[in-house]
């Protein structure tokens, strides 16, 4: 459990047990798909940051190679970010509200049992602005997964269903 999940638990939220009825999302599979896209973008960001830190004592030839690699990484990041934003923009209104609500819960703004309050907060955002809001959040994929898990949705089960 990470800090954001702990924050949700400290605020009175608890993970749904298998016996309890979990909150029905408009499309849980799309939420997991967005989670994967968010992680891809976060991973690319991390790779570029790590490469920047490693450039300390490189000679000139290595720097030219590194610039070429960095250009490729930046292009991959731009492509990944564009796919991520496109996926977010393709969500229905209900899916956008679910996703914004999951993010608010996952980062600890609300507890799981405060779903309705979190959804009201999400609904206060302009639906057209939700994709930009999601993209602006660092580690959005982790926050979304934390909330999905707390609600009883399993990322492992989702991955397994893709393998079938």
MARBA-3410 file (N, C-alpha, C, O; in Angstrom, 1 decimal):
164
0.9,-1.2,0.0,0.0,0.0,0.0,0.9,1.2,0.0,1.8,1.3,0.8 ~ 0.6,2.2,-0.9,1.5,3.4,-0.9,0.8,4.5,-0.1,-0.2,4.3,0.5 ~ 1.5,5.6,-0.1,1.1,6.7,0.8,-0.3,7.2,0.4,-1.1,7.6,1.3 ~ -0.7,7.2,-0.9,-2.0,7.8,-1.2,-3.1,6.8,-0.8,-4.2,7.2,-0.3 ~ -2.8,5.5,-0.9,-3.8,4.5,-0.4,-3.9,4.6,1.1,-5.0,4.6,1.7
-2.8,4.8,1.8,-2.8,4.9,3.3,-3.6,6.1,3.6,-4.4,6.1,4.6 ~ -3.4,7.2,2.9,-4.2,8.4,3.2,-5.7,8.2,3.1,-6.5,8.7,3.9 ~ -6.1,7.4,2.0,-7.5,7.1,1.9,-8.0,6.3,3.0,-9.1,6.5,3.5 ~ -7.1,5.3,3.5,-7.5,4.5,4.6,-7.6,5.3,5.9,-8.5,5.1,6.7 ~ -6.7,6.2,6.1,-6.7,7.0,7.3,-7.9,7.9,7.4,-8.4,8.3,8.4
-8.4,8.3,6.2,-9.5,9.2,6.1,-10.8,8.4,6.3,-11.9,9.0,6.2 ~ -10.7,7.1,6.6,-11.9,6.3,6.9,-12.3,5.4,5.9,-13.3,4.7,6.0 ~ -11.6,5.4,4.7,-11.9,4.5,3.6,-11.3,3.1,3.9,-10.2,3.0,4.5 ~ -11.9,2.1,3.4,-11.4,0.7,3.4,-11.6,0.1,2.1,-12.6,0.4,1.4 ~ -10.8,-0.9,1.8,-11.0,-1.6,0.5,-12.3,-2.4,0.6,-12.6,-2.9,1.7
-12.9,-2.5,-0.5,-14.2,-3.3,-0.5,-13.8,-4.8,-0.4,-12.9,-5.3,-1.0 ~ -14.5,-5.5,0.5,-14.3,-6.9,0.6,-15.1,-7.6,-0.6,-16.0,-7.0,-1.2 ~ -14.7,-8.8,-0.9,-15.4,-9.5,-2.0,-16.9,-9.7,-1.7,-17.7,-9.7,-2.7 ~ -17.3,-9.7,-0.5,-18.7,-9.9,-0.1,-19.5,-8.6,-0.4,-20.7,-8.7,-0.7 ~ -18.9,-7.5,-0.2,-19.6,-6.2,-0.4,-19.8,-5.9,-1.9,-19.0,-6.3,-2.7
-20.9,-5.2,-2.2,-21.1,-4.8,-3.5,-20.2,-3.6,-3.8,-20.2,-2.6,-3.1 ~ -19.4,-3.7,-4.9,-18.5,-2.6,-5.2,-19.2,-1.6,-6.1,-20.2,-1.9,-6.8 ~ -18.7,-0.4,-6.1,-19.2,0.7,-6.9,-19.1,0.3,-8.4,-18.1,-0.1,-8.9 ~ -20.2,0.4,-9.1,-20.2,0.1,-10.5,-19.7,1.3,-11.3,-20.2,2.4,-11.3 ~ -18.6,1.0,-12.0,-18.0,2.0,-12.9,-18.6,1.9,-14.3,-19.1,0.8,-14.7
-18.6,3.0,-15.0,-19.2,3.0,-16.3,-18.5,2.0,-17.2,-19.2,1.3,-18.0 ~ -17.2,1.9,-17.1,-16.4,0.9,-17.9,-15.1,0.7,-17.3,-14.1,1.3,-17.6 ~ -15.0,-0.3,-16.3,-13.7,-0.6,-15.6,-12.6,-0.9,-16.6,-11.4,-0.5,-16.3 ~ -12.8,-1.6,-17.7,-11.8,-1.9,-18.6,-11.1,-0.7,-19.2,-9.9,-0.6,-19.4 ~ -11.9,0.3,-19.5,-11.3,1.6,-20.0,-10.5,2.3,-18.9,-9.5,2.9,-19.2
-10.9,2.2,-17.7,-10.1,2.8,-16.6,-8.8,2.1,-16.5,-7.7,2.8,-16.3 ~ -8.7,0.8,-16.6,-7.5,0.1,-16.6,-6.6,0.4,-17.9,-5.4,0.5,-17.8 ~ -7.3,0.6,-19.0,-6.6,1.0,-20.2,-5.9,2.4,-20.0,-4.7,2.6,-20.4 ~ -6.6,3.3,-19.4,-6.1,4.6,-19.2,-4.9,4.5,-18.2,-3.9,5.2,-18.3 ~ -5.1,3.6,-17.2,-4.0,3.4,-16.2,-2.7,3.0,-16.9,-1.7,3.5,-16.6
-2.9,2.0,-17.9,-1.7,1.6,-18.6,-1.1,2.7,-19.4,0.2,2.8,-19.5 ~ -1.9,3.5,-20.1,-1.4,4.7,-20.9,-0.6,5.6,-19.9,0.4,6.2,-20.3 ~ -1.2,5.9,-18.8,-0.6,6.8,-17.8,0.8,6.3,-17.4,1.7,7.1,-17.3 ~ 0.8,5.0,-17.1,2.1,4.4,-16.7,3.2,4.5,-17.8,4.3,4.7,-17.5 ~ 2.7,4.3,-19.1,3.7,4.4,-20.2,4.3,5.8,-20.2,5.5,5.9,-20.4
3.5,6.8,-20.1,4.0,8.2,-20.1,4.9,8.4,-18.9,5.9,9.0,-19.0 ~ 4.5,8.0,-17.7,5.3,8.1,-16.5,6.6,7.4,-16.7,7.7,8.0,-16.3 ~ 6.6,6.2,-17.3,7.9,5.5,-17.5,8.8,6.2,-18.4,10.0,6.3,-18.2 ~ 8.3,6.8,-19.5,9.1,7.5,-20.4,9.7,8.8,-19.8,10.8,9.1,-20.0 ~ 8.9,9.5,-18.9,9.4,10.6,-18.2,10.5,10.2,-17.3,11.5,10.9,-17.2
10.4,9.1,-16.6,11.4,8.6,-15.7,12.7,8.3,-16.5,13.8,8.7,-16.0 ~ 12.6,7.6,-17.6,13.7,7.3,-18.4,14.5,8.5,-18.9,15.7,8.5,-18.8 ~ 13.8,9.6,-19.3,14.4,10.8,-19.7,15.1,11.5,-18.6,16.2,12.0,-18.7 ~ 14.5,11.5,-17.4,15.1,12.1,-16.2,16.3,11.4,-15.8,17.3,12.0,-15.5 ~ 16.3,10.0,-15.8,17.5,9.2,-15.5,18.6,9.5,-16.4,19.8,9.5,-16.0
18.3,9.6,-17.7,19.3,9.8,-18.7,20.0,11.2,-18.5,21.2,11.3,-18.7 ~ 19.2,12.2,-18.2,19.8,13.5,-17.9,20.7,13.5,-16.7,21.7,14.2,-16.8 ~ 20.4,12.7,-15.7,21.3,12.6,-14.5,22.6,11.8,-14.9,23.6,12.1,-14.2 ~ 22.6,10.9,-15.8,23.7,10.1,-16.2,24.7,10.8,-17.1,25.7,10.2,-17.4 ~ 24.4,12.0,-17.6,25.3,12.6,-18.6,26.5,13.3,-18.0,27.1,14.1,-18.7
26.8,13.1,-16.7,27.9,13.8,-16.1,29.2,13.9,-16.8,29.6,15.0,-17.1 ~ 29.9,12.8,-17.0,31.3,12.8,-17.5,31.4,12.2,-18.9,32.4,11.6,-19.2 ~ 30.5,12.4,-19.7,30.5,11.8,-21.1,31.4,12.6,-22.0,31.5,13.9,-21.8 ~ 32.2,11.9,-22.9,33.0,12.7,-23.9,32.1,13.1,-25.0,30.9,12.8,-25.1 ~ 32.7,13.9,-26.0,31.9,14.5,-27.0,31.2,13.6,-27.9,30.0,13.8,-28.3
31.8,12.5,-28.3,31.2,11.5,-29.1,30.0,10.8,-28.4,29.0,10.6,-29.0 ~ 30.2,10.5,-27.2,29.1,9.9,-26.4,27.9,10.9,-26.3,26.8,10.6,-26.4 ~ 28.3,12.2,-26.2,27.2,13.2,-26.1,26.4,13.3,-27.4,25.2,13.5,-27.3 ~ 27.0,13.2,-28.5,26.3,13.1,-29.8,25.4,11.9,-29.9,24.2,12.1,-30.3 ~ 25.9,10.8,-29.5,25.0,9.6,-29.4,23.9,9.8,-28.4,22.7,9.4,-28.7
24.2,10.4,-27.3,23.2,10.6,-26.3,22.1,11.6,-26.8,20.9,11.4,-26.5 ~ 22.5,12.6,-27.6,21.5,13.5,-28.1,20.6,12.8,-29.1,19.4,13.1,-29.1 ~ 21.1,11.9,-29.9,20.3,11.2,-30.8,19.3,10.3,-30.1,18.1,10.2,-30.4 ~ 19.8,9.6,-29.0,18.9,8.8,-28.2,17.9,9.6,-27.5,16.7,9.2,-27.4 ~ 18.3,10.8,-27.0,17.4,11.7,-26.3,16.3,12.2,-27.3,15.1,12.3,-26.9
16.7,12.5,-28.5,15.7,12.9,-29.5,14.7,11.8,-29.7,13.5,12.0,-29.8 ~ 15.1,10.5,-29.8,14.2,9.4,-30.0,13.3,9.2,-28.8,12.1,9.0,-28.9 ~ 13.9,9.4,-27.6,13.1,9.3,-26.4,12.0,10.4,-26.3,10.9,10.2,-25.9 ~ 12.4,11.6,-26.7,11.5,12.7,-26.7,10.4,12.5,-27.6,9.2,12.8,-27.4 ~ 10.7,11.9,-28.8,9.7,11.6,-29.8,8.8,10.5,-29.3,7.5,10.6,-29.4
9.3,9.5,-28.6,8.5,8.5,-28.0,7.6,9.0,-27.0,6.4,8.6,-26.8 ~ 8.2,9.9,-26.1,7.4,10.5,-25.1,6.2,11.4,-25.7,5.1,11.3,-25.2 ~ 6.5,12.1,-26.7,5.5,12.9,-27.4,4.4,12.0,-27.9,3.2,12.3,-27.8 ~ 4.8,10.9,-28.6,3.8,10.0,-29.1,3.0,9.4,-28.0,1.7,9.3,-28.1 ~ 3.6,9.0,-27.0,2.9,8.4,-25.8,2.0,9.3,-25.2,0.8,9.0,-24.8
2.4,10.6,-25.0,1.5,11.6,-24.4,0.4,11.9,-25.3,-0.8,12.1,-24.8 ~ 0.6,11.9,-26.6,-0.5,12.2,-27.5,-1.5,11.0,-27.5,-2.7,11.3,-27.5 ~ -1.0,9.8,-27.4,-2.0,8.6,-27.3,-2.7,8.7,-26.0,-3.9,8.4,-26.0 ~ -2.1,9.0,-25.0,-2.7,9.1,-23.6,-3.8,10.2,-23.6,-4.9,9.9,-23.2 ~ -3.5,11.4,-24.2,-4.5,12.4,-24.2,-5.6,12.0,-25.1,-6.8,12.3,-24.8
-5.3,11.4,-26.2,-6.4,11.0,-27.2,-7.3,9.9,-26.5,-8.5,10.0,-26.6 ~ -6.7,9.0,-25.7,-7.5,8.0,-25.0,-8.4,8.7,-24.0,-9.6,8.3,-23.8 ~ -7.9,9.7,-23.3,-8.7,10.4,-22.3,-9.8,11.2,-23.0,-10.9,11.2,-22.5 ~ -9.5,11.8,-24.1,-10.5,12.6,-24.8,-11.6,11.7,-25.4,-12.7,12.2,-25.6 ~ -11.3,10.4,-25.6,-12.3,9.5,-26.2,-13.3,9.0,-25.2,-14.2,8.3,-25.5
-13.0,9.3,-23.9,-13.9,8.7,-22.9,-15.3,9.4,-22.9,-15.4,10.6,-23.3 ~ -16.3,8.7,-22.6,-17.6,9.2,-22.4,-17.7,10.2,-21.2,-16.7,10.1,-20.4 ~ -18.7,10.9,-21.1,-18.9,11.8,-19.9,-18.8,11.0,-18.6,-18.1,11.4,-17.6 ~ -19.6,9.9,-18.5,-19.6,9.1,-17.3,-18.2,8.5,-17.0,-17.8,8.5,-15.9 ~ -17.5,8.1,-18.1,-16.1,7.5,-17.9,-15.2,8.6,-17.4,-14.3,8.4,-16.5
-15.3,9.8,-17.9,-14.5,10.9,-17.4,-14.7,11.2,-16.0,-13.8,11.4,-15.2 ~ -16.0,11.2,-15.6,-16.3,11.5,-14.2,-15.8,10.3,-13.3,-15.2,10.6,-12.2 ~ -15.9,9.1,-13.7,-15.4,8.0,-13.0,-13.9,8.1,-12.8,-13.3,7.9,-11.7 ~ -13.2,8.4,-13.9,-11.7,8.5,-13.9,-11.3,9.7,-12.9,-10.4,9.5,-12.1 ~ -11.9,10.8,-13.0,-11.5,12.0,-12.2,-11.8,11.6,-10.7,-11.1,11.9,-9.8
-12.9,10.9,-10.5,-13.3,10.5,-9.1,-12.2,9.5,-8.6,-11.8,9.6,-7.4 ~ -11.9,8.5,-9.4,-10.8,7.5,-9.0,-9.5,8.2,-8.7,-8.9,7.9,-7.7 ~ -9.2,9.2,-9.5,-7.9,9.9,-9.2,-8.0,10.7,-7.9,-7.0,10.7,-7.1 ~ -9.1,11.3,-7.6,-9.3,12.0,-6.4,-9.2,11.1,-5.2,-8.6,11.4,-4.1 ~ -9.8,9.9,-5.3,-9.7,8.9,-4.2,-8.3,8.3,-4.1,-7.7,8.2,-3.0
-7.7,8.0,-5.3,-6.4,7.4,-5.3,-5.3,8.2,-4.7,-4.3,7.7,-4.1 ~ -5.4,9.5,-4.9,-4.3,10.4,-4.4,-4.6,10.8,-2.9,-3.9,11.6,-2.3 ~ -5.8,10.4,-2.4,-6.0,10.6,-1.0,-6.9,11.8,-0.7,-7.1,12.1,0.5 ~ -7.4,12.5,-1.7,-8.3,13.6,-1.4,-9.6,13.2,-0.8,-10.2,13.9,0.0 ~ -10.1,12.0,-1.1,-11.3,11.4,-0.5,-11.0,10.0,-0.2,-10.2,9.3,-0.7
-11.8,9.4,0.8,-11.8,8.0,1.1,-12.7,7.3,0.2,-13.6,7.9,-0.5 ~ -12.5,6.0,0.1,-13.4,5.1,-0.8,-14.9,5.3,-0.4,-15.7,5.4,-1.3 ~ -15.2,5.4,0.9,-16.6,5.5,1.3,-17.1,6.9,1.0,-18.3,7.2,1.4 ~ -16.3,7.8,0.5,-16.7,9.1,0.1,-16.9,9.3,-1.4,-16.7,10.4,-2.0 ~ -17.2,8.2,-2.0,-17.3,8.2,-3.5,-18.2,9.3,-4.0,-17.9,10.0,-4.9
-19.4,9.4,-3.4,-20.4,10.4,-3.9,-19.8,11.8,-3.8,-20.0,12.6,-4.7 ~ -19.2,12.1,-2.6,-18.6,13.4,-2.5,-17.5,13.7,-3.5,-17.4,14.7,-4.1 ~ -16.7,12.6,-3.7,-15.6,12.8,-4.7,-16.1,13.0,-6.1,-15.6,13.7,-6.9 ~ -17.2,12.3,-6.4,-17.9,12.4,-7.7,-18.4,13.8,-7.9,-18.4,14.4,-9.0 ~ -19.0,14.4,-6.9,-19.5,15.8,-6.9,-18.4,16.7,-7.2,-18.5,17.6,-8.0
-17.2,16.5,-6.5,-16.0,17.3,-6.8,-15.6,17.2,-8.3,-15.2,18.1,-8.9 ~ -15.6,15.9,-8.8,-15.2,15.7,-10.1,-16.2,16.4,-11.1,-15.8,16.9,-12.1 ~ -17.4,16.3,-10.8,-18.5,16.9,-11.6,-18.4,18.4,-11.7,-18.9,19.1,-12.6 ~ -17.7,19.0,-10.6,-17.6,20.4,-10.6,-16.6,20.9,-11.7,-16.5,22.1,-12.1 ~ -15.7,20.0,-12.2,-14.8,20.3,-13.3,-15.6,20.3,-14.6,-16.5,19.5,-14.7
-15.2,21.1,-15.5,-15.7,21.0,-16.8,-15.3,19.7,-17.5,-14.1,19.4,-17.4 ~ -16.3,19.0,-18.0,-16.0,17.7,-18.6,-14.9,17.7,-19.6,-14.0,16.8,-19.7 ~ -14.8,18.8,-20.4,-13.8,19.0,-21.4,-12.4,19.2,-20.8,-11.4,19.0,-21.5 ~ -12.4,19.6,-19.5,-11.1,19.8,-18.9,-10.5,18.6,-18.1,-9.4,18.6,-17.7 ~ -11.3,17.6,-17.9,-10.9,16.4,-17.2,-9.7,15.8,-17.8,-8.7,15.4,-17.1
-9.6,15.6,-19.1,-8.4,15.0,-19.7,-7.1,15.8,-19.4,-6.1,15.2,-19.0 ~ -7.2,17.1,-19.5,-6.0,17.9,-19.2,-5.7,17.8,-17.7,-4.5,17.8,-17.3 ~ -6.7,17.8,-16.8,-6.4,17.6,-15.4,-5.7,16.3,-15.1,-4.7,16.3,-14.4 ~ -6.2,15.2,-15.7,-5.6,13.9,-15.5,-4.1,13.9,-16.0,-3.3,13.4,-15.3 ~ -3.9,14.4,-17.2,-2.5,14.5,-17.7,-1.6,15.3,-16.8,-0.4,14.9,-16.7
-2.1,16.3,-16.2,-1.2,17.1,-15.3,-0.8,16.5,-14.0,0.1,17.0,-13.3 ~ -1.4,15.4,-13.7,-1.2,14.7,-12.4,0.0,13.7,-12.5,-0.1,12.8,-13.3 ~ 1.1,13.9,-11.8,2.2,13.0,-11.7,1.7,11.7,-11.1,1.0,11.7,-10.1 ~ 2.2,10.6,-11.7,1.9,9.3,-11.2,0.3,9.0,-11.2,-0.2,8.3,-10.3 ~ -0.4,9.5,-12.2,-1.8,9.3,-12.2,-2.1,7.8,-12.3,-3.1,7.4,-11.7
-1.3,7.0,-13.0,-1.6,5.6,-13.1,-1.6,4.9,-11.8,-2.5,4.1,-11.5 ~ -0.7,5.3,-10.9,-0.6,4.7,-9.6,-1.8,5.1,-8.8,-2.4,4.3,-8.0 ~ -2.2,6.4,-8.9,-3.4,6.8,-8.1,-4.7,6.1,-8.6,-5.5,5.7,-7.8 ~ -4.8,6.0,-9.9,-6.0,5.3,-10.4,-6.0,3.8,-10.0,-7.0,3.3,-9.6 ~ -4.8,3.2,-10.0,-4.8,1.8,-9.6,-5.1,1.6,-8.1,-5.8,0.7,-7.7
-4.6,2.6,-7.3,-4.9,2.5,-5.9,-6.4,2.6,-5.6,-6.9,1.8,-4.8 ~ -7.1,3.5,-6.3,-8.5,3.6,-6.1,-9.2,2.4,-6.6,-10.2,1.9,-6.0 ~ -8.9,1.9,-7.8,-9.5,0.7,-8.4,-9.4,-0.4,-7.4,-10.3,-1.2,-7.1 ~ -8.2,-0.6,-6.9,-7.9,-1.7,-6.0,-8.7,-1.5,-4.7,-9.3,-2.5,-4.2 ~ -8.8,-0.3,-4.2,-9.6,-0.1,-2.9,-11.1,-0.3,-3.2,-11.8,-0.7,-2.2
-11.5,-0.2,-4.4,-12.9,-0.4,-4.8,-13.2,-1.9,-5.1,-14.3,-2.3,-5.4 ~ -12.1,-2.7,-5.1,-12.3,-4.2,-5.3,-12.0,-4.6,-6.8,-12.3,-5.7,-7.1 ~ -11.5,-3.7,-7.6,-11.1,-4.0,-9.0,-9.7,-4.4,-9.0,-8.8,-3.8,-8.4 ~ -9.4,-5.6,-9.6,-8.0,-6.1,-9.6,-7.3,-5.9,-11.0,-7.8,-6.3,-12.0 ~ -6.2,-5.2,-10.9,-5.4,-5.0,-12.1,-4.9,-6.3,-12.7,-4.8,-6.6,-13.9
-4.5,-7.2,-11.8,-4.0,-8.6,-12.2,-5.1,-9.3,-12.9,-4.8,-10.0,-14.0 ~ -6.3,-9.3,-12.4,-7.5,-9.9,-13.1,-7.7,-9.3,-14.5,-8.0,-10.0,-15.5 ~ -7.5,-8.0,-14.6,-7.7,-7.3,-15.9,-6.6,-7.8,-16.8,-6.9,-8.1,-18.0 ~ -5.3,-7.8,-16.4,-4.2,-8.3,-17.2,-4.5,-9.7,-17.6,-4.2,-10.1,-18.8 ~ -4.9,-10.6,-16.7,-5.2,-12.0,-17.1,-6.3,-12.1,-18.2,-6.2,-12.9,-19.0
-7.3,-11.2,-18.1,-8.4,-11.2,-19.1,-7.8,-10.9,-20.5,-8.4,-11.3,-21.5 ~ -6.8,-10.1,-20.5,-6.2,-9.7,-21.8,-5.4,-10.8,-22.4,-5.2,-10.9,-23.6 ~ -4.9,-11.7,-21.6,-4.1,-12.9,-22.0,-5.0,-14.0,-22.6,-4.5,-14.8,-23.4 ~ -6.2,-14.0,-22.3,-7.1,-15.0,-22.8,-7.6,-14.8,-24.2,-8.3,-15.6,-24.7
END
